[in-house]
Amino acid sequence: MSEEENKSPEEEKQSTEEEVDPLTLPVDDIKRYNSIKGDLEKLRGVVVSHYPIALFDEDKEKLKKKYNPKEMFKEFEKKFMKDFKFPKDLTDEFRPPYANSYYGGVDFTDEGTTSLLRGMGWDLVKEIGKKILQGDFNFTTVTIPIKVMTPISVLQHICNGHFNYPLYLNLAAKETDPVMQMKYVLTACISCWHRSNVFLKPLNPILGETYEMMWEDGSIEYVEQTSHHPPRSHFLLNGVNGDWRFYGYYDYTSNAWLNSFKLTNSGMKTIEFKNTNAKITFNSPTDQYGNTFWGSFRQECIGELEFKDLNNDITAKFGMGNIYGKTSDWFEGTIKKGEEEVSKFTGSYLEFLEFDGERYWDIRKNIDIEEFPVFPQIKSSSIYRPDSKLLYESKLEEAQQAKNDQENLQRHDRKLRKEYDEKRKQNE
């Protein structure tokens, strides 16, 4: 008799309960399981540990532990870097099940959450009216109800979107060829996009809000909300040994149309490597959400990307969403040193990345590194937001009130700053 057939009725019941699809649970109340594990884990494969949810559960032993960055880096080298190999054994094209195979991008098929988001969308249409229909309204100025949000701040979400950078930047720092370093940077960037966006919205940070966290290699990332309108967030991630650093800002604007909306990040990012004096600056793709009111809800990363290392005269360019006969997530690009083309690359941010026919990243062999809490943090940290904790506990009415209180205070402070600026200008 097999082990499966030998289960007791109690074990069989427990096994059945464990296999319940979290997306079949009630969505109207935005239970913790749905908003975090459903949207983030099941759709994208993002483990909950990539978000600082454990801080809410007060994991005492984990929070008491003192982490030594130098020792963490040594363990990281042994675990990931010593025997690191590119997935060159994979040569086929694999399409994950959540990818749209006709248009491209990611399909979101959970009916409960989709209905909730569309209901919120229609409420906004009624409130704003013609501005949305004419496409000239910026959604970053609209108050979004907390019931369609996840219990994390945009600052925490930014950190999560950098989850592959520590690995590839540490590998790049050991290279002496700046062209190879450019390849590693492209790999880090492209390999993060399949997890960079969620359908339930993170909480908008308050001006001056901060967050810090530590990656498994010992590097610490700092983020701060530096502007209210337009919303702008700055970040800094330093390599443990000073071999590299990654910094920049996110600057968001968004526009809506009848059945779609677009989120544009006009911020810039920079990566520096000490050994080659490389300084690589690059922009971000545009997030486009289609079929927001009818049809299959879908998200795509599109646009033209350009990476520049001016110190070594190296550039890389590619575009998405404009290649004939290919899905919108497909890209083709080149790396140039001066005017000379030194490498061609192609792939899909939902599938793989190849340089000159050799595979550098494949979604099936993506490497997950852990993040660790930095605790305690200064009082401006996202982890102390009352609306975030209440939302995590599924207390929606209290969470909405806490969110309203914070936003009203921020509007009041903005009014005071504006009045002060006007008086200062009059006295000049």
VENSULQUI-V683724 format. One record per backbone hydrogen bond with DSSP energy under -0.5 kcal/mol. CO is the residue of the C=O (numbers start at 0). NH is the residue of the N-H. E is the energy in kcal/mol with one decimal. If there is no record, write none. Layout:
CO_NH_E, CO_NH_E
This chain:
1_5_-1.2, 3_6_-0.9, 7_11_-2.7, 8_12_-2.2, 9_13_-2.3, 10_14_-2.6, 11_15_-2.2, 12_16_-2.4, 13_17_-2.1, 14_18_-1.1, 16_19_-1.2, 19_21_-0.5, 20_23_-2.3, 21_24_-1.2, 25_30_-0.6, 26_29_-2.1, 30_34_-2.4, 31_35_-2.1, 31_36_-0.8, 32_37_-2.0, 33_38_-1.8, 35_39_-2.0, 35_40_-1.1, 36_41_-2.4, 37_42_-1.2, 39_43_-0.7, 39_45_-1.8, 40_44_-2.4, 44_46_-0.6, 46_49_-2.1, 47_50_-2.4, 47_52_-0.5, 50_52_-1.2, 50_53_-0.6, 51_54_-1.1, 52_55_-1.5, 52_56_-1.0, 53_58_-1.0, 54_57_-0.7, 57_59_-1.7, 58_62_-2.4, 59_63_-2.2, 60_64_-1.3, 64_66_-0.7, 66_68_-0.7, 67_71_-2.6, 68_72_-2.3, 69_73_-1.7, 70_74_-1.9, 71_75_-2.4, 72_76_-2.6, 73_77_-1.8, 74_78_-2.4, 75_79_-2.8, 75_80_-1.0, 76_80_-0.7, 76_81_-2.8, 80_83_-1.2, 85_87_-2.5, 86_89_-1.5, 88_90_-0.5, 91_93_-0.7, 93_95_-0.6, 95_98_-1.8, 97_106_-2.8, 98_100_-0.6, 102_327_-2.6, 104_99_-2.7, 105_298_-2.4, 106_108_-0.6, 108_110_-0.6, 109_113_-2.0, 110_114_-2.5, 111_115_-1.9, 112_116_-2.5, 113_117_-2.5, 114_118_-2.3, 115_119_-2.1, 116_120_-2.1, 117_121_-2.4, 118_122_-1.8, 119_123_-1.9, 120_124_-2.2, 121_125_-2.3, 122_126_-1.8, 123_127_-3.0, 124_128_-2.9, 127_130_-1.1, 128_131_-1.0, 128_132_-1.2, 129_133_-2.2, 130_135_-1.7, 131_134_-1.4, 136_138_-0.7, 136_255_-0.7, 137_140_-1.7, 138_141_-1.9, 141_143_-0.7, 144_147_-1.6, 145_148_-1.9, 147_200_-2.0, 149_151_-1.9, 151_202_-3.2, 152_156_-2.1, 153_157_-2.3, 154_158_-1.6, 155_159_-2.0, 156_160_-1.7, 158_161_-2.0, 159_162_-1.4, 161_164_-1.5, 161_165_-0.6, 163_167_-1.7, 164_168_-3.0, 165_169_-1.6, 166_170_-1.9, 167_171_-2.3, 168_172_-1.9, 169_173_-0.5, 170_173_-1.0, 171_174_-1.8, 175_177_-0.6, 176_180_-1.8, 177_181_-1.9, 178_182_-1.7, 179_183_-2.0, 180_184_-2.2, 181_185_-2.4, 182_186_-2.2, 183_187_-2.7, 184_188_-2.5, 185_189_-2.7, 186_190_-2.2, 188_191_-1.1, 188_192_-0.5, 189_192_-1.0, 191_194_-1.6, 192_195_-1.0, 200_149_-2.1, 202_153_-2.3, 205_208_-2.9, 208_224_-2.7, 209_381_-2.2, 210_222_-2.6, 211_373_-0.6, 212_220_-3.1, 213_371_-3.4, 214_217_-2.3, 218_214_-3.1, 219_237_-1.2, 220_212_-1.9, 221_235_-2.2, 222_210_-1.9, 223_225_-0.8, 223_233_-2.5, 224_207_-2.5, 226_231_-1.5, 230_251_-1.7, 231_225_-1.9, 231_226_-1.3, 232_249_-2.8, 233_223_-2.4, 234_247_-1.8, 235_221_-2.8, 236_245_-3.1, 237_219_-0.5, 238_241_-1.4, 242_273_-2.6, 243_238_-2.7, 244_271_-2.5, 245_236_-3.1, 246_269_-3.1, 247_234_-2.4, 249_232_-2.4, 250_265_-2.6, 252_263_-3.3, 253_138_-0.7, 254_261_-2.8, 258_290_-1.1, 258_291_-1.5, 259_256_-3.3, 260_288_-3.0, 261_254_-2.1, 261_263_-0.6, 262_286_-2.5, 263_252_-2.0, 263_265_-0.7, 264_283_-0.6, 267_248_-2.2, 268_281_-2.2, 269_246_-2.5, 270_279_-3.0, 271_244_-1.6, 272_276_-0.9, 272_277_-0.7, 277_272_-2.0, 278_280_-0.6, 278_309_-0.7, 279_270_-2.5, 280_307_-2.5, 281_268_-2.5, 285_287_-0.6, 285_301_-2.6, 286_262_-3.2, 287_289_-0.6, 287_299_-2.5, 288_260_-2.0, 289_297_-2.0, 294_296_-0.6, 296_107_-2.9, 297_289_-2.6, 298_105_-3.0, 299_287_-3.0, 299_301_-0.6, 301_285_-3.2, 302_319_-1.9, 304_317_-1.9, 305_282_-0.8, 306_315_-2.3, 307_280_-2.4, 307_309_-0.6, 308_311_-0.8, 308_312_-0.6, 308_313_-2.2, 312_337_-2.5, 313_308_-3.4, 314_335_-3.0, 315_306_-3.0, 316_333_-1.4, 317_304_-3.2, 318_331_-0.6, 319_302_-2.0, 321_323_-0.6, 322_325_-1.9, 326_329_-1.9, 328_348_-1.4, 329_320_-0.6, 330_346_-1.7, 331_318_-0.7, 332_344_-2.5, 333_316_-1.7, 334_341_-2.6, 334_342_-1.4, 335_314_-2.4, 335_337_-0.6, 336_339_-1.8, 339_336_-2.8, 339_341_-0.6, 342_334_-2.8, 343_355_-3.1, 344_332_-2.9, 345_353_-2.6, 346_330_-2.6, 347_350_-1.9, 347_351_-0.9, 349_95_-0.6, 350_362_-2.9, 351_347_-2.1, 352_359_-2.8, 352_360_-1.4, 353_345_-2.0, 353_355_-0.5, 354_357_-2.1, 357_354_-2.6, 360_352_-2.3, 361_364_-1.8, 362_365_-0.9, 365_367_-0.6, 366_368_-0.6, 369_215_-1.7, 371_213_-2.1, 372_374_-0.7, 377_380_-2.2, 379_209_-2.3, 380_383_-1.6, 381_384_-1.7, 384_388_-1.7, 385_389_-2.3, 386_390_-2.1, 387_391_-2.2, 388_392_-1.5, 389_394_-2.7, 390_393_-1.8, 393_395_-1.2, 394_398_-2.4, 395_399_-2.7, 396_400_-2.0, 397_401_-2.4, 398_402_-2.3, 399_403_-2.5, 400_404_-2.4, 401_405_-1.9, 402_406_-2.3, 403_407_-2.6, 404_408_-2.0, 405_409_-2.0, 406_410_-2.3, 407_411_-2.3, 408_412_-2.4, 409_413_-2.2, 410_414_-2.2, 411_415_-2.0, 412_416_-2.2, 413_417_-2.4, 414_418_-2.4, 415_419_-2.2, 416_420_-2.5, 417_421_-2.2, 418_422_-2.0, 419_423_-2.6, 420_424_-2.3, 421_425_-1.6, 422_426_-1.5, 423_427_-0.6, 424_427_-0.6
